[in-house]
Amino acid sequence: MSAGIDIGYGGAISVDPAALRDVAARMVGLGGDFDDACSAIRTAHQLVVGTAGLSEQVDTVALWASGDAADQLRADCESAVVGTRLMADVYEYTELKAEADALALSDRAAADALYLRMEALAEAEPRVVDMSTMLVQGWEDARFEGLDSQFIPGGLGVLFGMGGMVGTHAGFGKIWPGMRLTHLFHKVQVCPVKTTSPTGAPVSIPEAFRRMPQSDGAQVAVEKYTMEDGSAKYVAYLKGTQSVGFGGEEPWDMASNTELYGGKTSASYQATLDALDAAGARPGDEVDIVAHSQSGMIAAHLSMESEFDVHVQITAGSPVEPTVGDDQILVQFRHTDDVVSSLSGGGSPGASGSPGSFTVTREGDPGAGLQDLLLDTHMLDSYIETAELAEKSGDPRVESLDDFWAGLNEAVKIERTEYHAERNG
């Protein structure tokens, strides 16, 4: 927890279990160093007291105390190793259970293999099961903190409240491996409205969020990064819902929200594919994504089922949580009092993505008021504030994204195009 935010690996898990075990291994080595130091100090003490006249020149009490301090540090390391390994087992057990419970309905053999691993963990350390239960319960209690105080009147409050329940209990808010969009034909027209040549890539998450399309009517911006060897990378910036209408000219509307949440191709998803094609992105190209709201669902399916190579996706207030590969970085920003983010059902207690992935959560606006009518905690500006807190947190996973930004800034040419899309028939 830092400055009102919580940064975790995903769901109830704070840190990747493998990373914890690596830390434990390093502490074992450090404990050995302290043990060696203690032995050396004890040997020195014996030498001093055993040598005539030498003890008068050396503070033997202080020397012995330094040996005690080294020995205490060794003991502290041993204790920390035990605790760290225990939490790694608890996190792994929690992650395995989430994955196994999801697989049980579609691949019983795969689920049983995970359950066997869980049994092995529990047999080796009986405390794991109860600690995992407590961990998940604490996460479940906190994931919608402040949502019940939102000043949302009548039908709208009921609508989002029911949506959150559906996300939680029916599982619509979690996209599991193998879940693909059902194809619906959507005829859309995508036109470039502004082309620029930025002097550099973003250097932080808040700056990336601020690179959302700015031109009137634009919903998608695509930046093409041409590298020195001639290869190209792309970053797509996708706005959230632009209309509360249903099926009009605007693709980023409630019809697309409903389709995507129900697992169907939407006009906004098709428009995103068309914009990427117009920008020059081809199957196999690296396309990274920064998305808000409805477009979090687009980002999820682009990373899980498209022909593009999505290395990084950063979302704010997405109604879903994807299950991406362990070679993909998933960065999620969620406000516990954001009614749209609540549609994810709080996500899954398990984690998603590479060890460098993380989820940033906080209560966006603890006070109820008229601002809730405008879904203030869901607005991008509110998430930019949270992203700024994350940048200042010192969390190594946030700082590790510096390598991603630096890689983009090695481009010899950057072209940015903003696109406007409309339904066309």
URJOLIN-V718391 format. One record per run of one state. SS is the DSSP state (H for helix, E for strand, L for the rest). FROM is the first residue (numbers start at 0). TO is the last residue. If there is no record, write none. Layout:
BEGIN
[[SS,FROM,TO] [SS,FROM,TO]]
END
This chain:
BEGIN
[[L,0,0] [E,1,1] [L,2,3] [E,4,7] [L,8,8] [E,9,9] [L,10,11] [E,12,12] [L,13,15] [H,16,49] [L,50,58] [H,59,102] [L,103,106] [H,107,123] [L,124,125] [H,126,141] [L,142,145] [H,146,148] [L,149,152] [H,153,168] [L,169,172] [E,173,174] [L,175,180] [E,181,181] [L,182,186] [E,187,195] [L,196,203] [H,204,208] [L,209,218] [E,219,225] [L,226,230] [E,231,237] [L,238,252] [H,253,260] [L,261,262] [E,263,263] [L,264,265] [H,266,278] [L,279,284] [E,285,291] [L,292,292] [H,293,304] [L,305,307] [E,308,308] [L,309,310] [E,311,315] [L,316,319] [E,320,321] [L,322,327] [E,328,334] [L,335,339] [H,340,343] [L,344,356] [E,357,361] [L,362,368] [H,369,373] [L,374,374] [H,375,377] [L,378,378] [H,379,390] [L,391,394] [H,395,407] [L,408,411] [E,412,422] [L,423,424]]
END
